[in-house]
């Protein structure tokens, strides 16, 4: 701390980055070739391809996939919970089994 008080001249860094040979220099072409978003998923491409022209972009394809998932879950729950709600009949008594 005492060294800071005694050092009155300070350090001038205003031109330090102008002549830096260690900086990475990018060409303008590199920015145009790279895309921020990754490639479109294959399932979305498949939905757009086989929709017959109804799905025109990736956003619509994602809505179709979400709707399909919700529909599949609803059908699954209906199948699970629509089992027989009737009470099964009691087993026959030994007297009823004999047919005379």
C-alpha positions in Angstrom: 0.0 0.0 0.0 2.8 2.4 0.8 4.2 1.7 -2.7 0.9 3.0 -4.2 1.2 6.3 -2.3 4.8 6.8 -3.4 4.1 6.0 -7.1 2.7 9.3 -8.4 3.2 8.9 -12.1 0.7 6.1 -12.8 0.5 3.8 -15.8 -0.8 4.9 -19.2 -2.6 2.0 -20.9 -4.4 4.1 -23.6 -2.3 2.8 -26.5 -1.6 -0.7 -25.2 -4.2 -2.5 -27.3 -3.5 -0.6 -30.5 -0.2 -2.4 -31.3 -0.9 -5.7 -29.7 0.5 -8.6 -31.8 -1.2 -11.2 -29.6 -4.7 -10.1 -30.5 -6.7 -12.5 -32.7 -7.7 -10.9 -35.9 -10.8 -12.1 -37.7 -11.7 -11.7 -41.2 -15.2 -10.4 -42.0 -16.0 -13.7 -43.8 -15.7 -15.7 -40.7 -18.6 -13.9 -39.1 -20.9 -14.4 -42.0 -20.2 -18.2 -42.3 -21.0 -18.8 -38.6 -24.5 -18.9 -37.4 -25.6 -18.3 -33.8 -28.3 -21.0 -33.9 -27.4 -24.6 -34.6 -28.7 -26.5 -37.5 -32.4 -27.2 -37.7 -33.2 -30.5 -35.9 -34.0 -33.4 -38.2 -37.4 -34.0 -36.7 -38.5 -30.4 -37.5 -37.1 -30.8 -41.1 -39.1 -34.1 -41.4 -42.3 -32.4 -40.2 -41.8 -29.6 -42.7 -41.0 -32.0 -45.5 -44.0 -34.4 -45.0 -46.7 -31.8 -44.0 -47.7 -31.3 -47.6 -46.9 -27.6 -47.5 -49.0 -26.9 -44.5 -46.0 -26.3 -42.2 -43.9 -23.5 -43.7 -41.3 -22.7 -41.1 -39.5 -24.1 -38.0 -41.8 -22.3 -35.5 -44.9 -23.9 -37.0 -43.2 -27.3 -37.0 -42.3 -27.0 -33.3 -46.0 -26.1 -32.6 -47.1 -29.2 -34.5 -44.7 -31.4 -32.5 -45.8 -29.9 -29.2 -49.5 -30.5 -30.2 -48.7 -34.0 -31.1 -47.0 -34.7 -27.8 -50.0 -33.2 -25.9 -52.4 -35.3 -27.9 -50.4 -38.5 -27.3 -50.4 -37.8 -23.6 -54.1 -37.3 -23.5 -54.8 -40.5 -25.4 -52.4 -42.4 -23.2 -54.2 -41.1 -20.0 -57.6 -42.0 -21.5 -56.5 -45.5 -22.2 -55.0 -45.9 -18.7 -58.0 -44.5 -16.8 -60.8 -45.9 -19.0 -60.3 -49.4 -17.8 -63.3 -51.4 -16.7 -65.1 -49.5 -14.0 -67.6 -52.4 -13.4 -67.2 -54.6 -10.4 -66.5 -58.1 -11.6 -69.2 -60.7 -10.8 -68.5 -62.9 -7.8 -67.2 -66.4 -8.6 -69.9 -69.0 -8.9 -70.8 -71.1 -5.8 -70.3 -74.9 -6.0 -74.1 -75.4 -6.2 -74.4 -73.2 -9.3 -71.6 -75.1 -11.1 -73.7 -78.3 -11.2 -76.2 -78.3 -14.0 -78.7 -81.0 -13.4 
